[in-house]
Amino acid sequence: MSDIFGTPRPRQPQPPSGSGRRQRVLIPTLVTLAVLLLLGSIFISVWTDRLWFKSVGYSDVFRSVLVSRVALFIIMGLIFGLFVIGNLYLAYRTRPDTVPLRRDDPAYRYRLALTPILKPIGIVLFIILTAFSGSVGASHWDTYKMWRHGSSFGVKDPQFNKDVGFYVFDYPWWRFLTSFSFAMIVITVLAVLFLNYVYGGIRIAGRGPKLTRAAQVHLSVLVGLGVLSRAISYYLDRFGLAIGNSKLFDGIGYTDANARIPGKNILIGVAIVCALLFFAVIFIRSWTLPAIGLGLLALTSILIGAIWPAVMQGFQVKPSEPDKEGPYIARNIEATRNAYDVADTEVESYSAKTDLTDNELAASAESRVSTRLLDPTLISDAFEQLQQVRGYYSVPTTLDVDRYKLEGETVPQDTIIAARELNLNGLQDTQRNWANDHTVYTHGYGVIAARGNQRGPNGEPVFTAKDIPQIGEIKTTTPPRIYFGEQSPSYSIVGRPKGAKAIEVDIPRGGAAGEDGKANATQNTYDGKGGVPIGGLFNKMLYAFKFAEPNIVLSNRVNSESKILYDREPRDRVEKVAPWLTVDGDSYPAVVDGRVVWIVDGYTTSNSYPYSEHRSLREATADTLTDGRAQKALPTDQVNYMRNSVKAVVDAYDGTVKLYQWDTKDPVLKTWMKVFPGVVESKTEITDALLEHLRYPVDLFKVQRDVLQRYHVTDAQTFYEDGERWKVPEDPTAPSSSSALQPPYYLSTARPGEDTPKFSVTSVYLPNRRQNLAAFVSVNSEATDTENYGKMQILQLPSETQISGPSQIANDFQTDKGVSQALLQYQQSKTASILYGNLLTLPVGDGLLYVQPVYIKRSAVEGSYPVLQFVIASFGKDVGFGQTLDEALRVALGLEEGTNPDDDTNETPTTQKPDNSRNQTAAQLLDAASRYYDQAQAALKDGDLALYQRRMNQVGDAVEKAQRAVEEANKKK
């Protein structure tokens, strides 16, 4: 009967089923395995990193970073975890002894479920909070290190009179600590609220929640601490305005200085008072005063923090913005130019006139015949086809430009160079197996180099380093094996016991190759000091797990003398040993003291330089080379300070990494040199042989080029008007569907007033929204010229001068009658294609000369490659075309004689032709044009391109004059 009236019948305990027991055993087992796998993967990653750093001699870097990360993980994690759990424990201990029980109350159900497992939940919560917050703290090890060892810039900001070092080194750490503390307090308040709700400290009934005295005091103190942390944030916010972004410019503006900063000062005071009112709840029982204080803080934040600045900006600043913002714009201009190291840029007016005397033109032509013609983006196939030697060797799609002192030359010559690296994809399918990929084919061999300003009889490169073993004018004193490079395999296992047969393919020989690929090559055993020893079983197992490859343990090719080579890309090695550096996207090979090395430029950056304009590294350095992945793109980091502080050298044979101080004044580098003493060597340790191959880094130049589009203007009023903004032109040689920018070019050129060409990196600017030329910019890239290295010069054209920009010149080249006629046979041919090389801009006399090589490539033929067949040059409106630069220059500059339209046998200089069109009929002029055309075709057949170009120009002149004659005759009628 009791069941009928609702009295629950007691349940009989059921013995656990077999599946239930298995489930209770399975879940802990799976959790344990997951934890062990996680810990094991962490251990393998850390321990193999330790071995790698030891192999390159940078154990101190590994140890310092690891200790810093572990220390911050423990300290920050324990602070966060103990603070939250401690407050939860305090809330639990001060819970009310008796709580009215209502089974329909959610708090009752929570309490019923949580009480039996409260301790395990507390332990799990502590572990999760500690791990999460510790990870956040560990990720800011670099911020901590910079704060701990920060240096002075010796420059003070104009608003707060603080050294720039405070913003770069101190401010980021204090901002992180404030955000960390506020997040910790917020999470603690939420957790304490929940616990008090579950255990009766807070009851929701009647008109609103009711708190016990203990809960009231506890929460008041926590909220007071949170409000106090907001007061600190308001204090730091004032300095944050100096590095903030705005639509007009970065840094403090008029409204910031006169509304936001005073508003922050007021908010600091209100927040402190509000925090004290919350602390006062310890002594008074009312929430009234703290609630009023909190409301006052919220109201003040809205009125003073938002409405007041908006009103000032709209009604006081906007109507007179140029005048109000002028002094602050001037601060921004000065800071930005200093931060990007362009403050000393020389801006010179340049007439860019298009008519020079014969002597000026002759001198200019003679000085330009050494200009680099080989295009590093097009010559790769020629290098590979002519010097690949074997299918498993290759060179990059874009080669590098360096300079070398060659035989018979008194000054260094522009040189196109590439390392002949190993490419496993070039092996036959029958050769691809683990043994071949990782123990036989382990390295490339030597460098390939060619003169940048010459072509062979058939348009092929003139090599200065070639073949295996390497021969040529660029010599190596040690076997130039490339074990570390841009295309090296992910890992290779090298080294053999004494007396054991060598197995690494080394120098290819003639004859047919066997299936193992070794019958036509000598073998070698690596004896360099690079690599991690893996002769022991423990290290074998570590790397077997790291690379998920059991053969590392099982293969007998891994012996007691074996080493494993990995992380072989030069940029990766530099980034790993110097994690504070941003590495240039273009590392390049060089032969220094007879050894092949890779040279890598390293940058120190910051996003906290006051008043300086922020730039995205990825956007500022993007061009056709990064779009095509010929150069590595930089990260998307926002920066407003940048220096080329370090020159790094990676040995191609043993992987040794050396870092040299380059910018001796950079405070950021000085700070990192204090963090990692002895890691960066002094600039004085750079040898003369290495100095000859150092150059101005391309990515720094791109960023500076991007900044100077607007910041070449130093007058605040002109800057505000923004009528002088420039832009970098799009690459005219890129596909029509691409809008990528034209990359900078390395070449030797003489600046106005200089007689000797200097190795430089160059670019041009266009006026905003126009296509004619605005300026030519170059930087001296001769590291041996210590006085002038890095000096940036801008040749600014007068606004009334209409000099064609790259896209217009490219169009002129391709539509020129002489050029198009000469190339017609290739355009109509199905077996050849035309490739236009890099369009170079050069200052000549007081003008600008454009030079572009033209390559011809046989289509649909295996093993074909582009050959440099022609050169186009343009000065003013005249276009020259020839097989050599000298020939094209003389035609373009008018140094070659032309033919008088009246007499096809008597030649007078084309620059001095009389206009006899008025004395001739249209029929006579058209007859003359026909004769010139026939003569042009005969000259083209004989290979005399200079005469061909002159005759085609005369064809065009005669046709134009015939048209004018017809028009004048019609007018007379």
Disulfide bonds with the S-S distance in Angstrom:
none
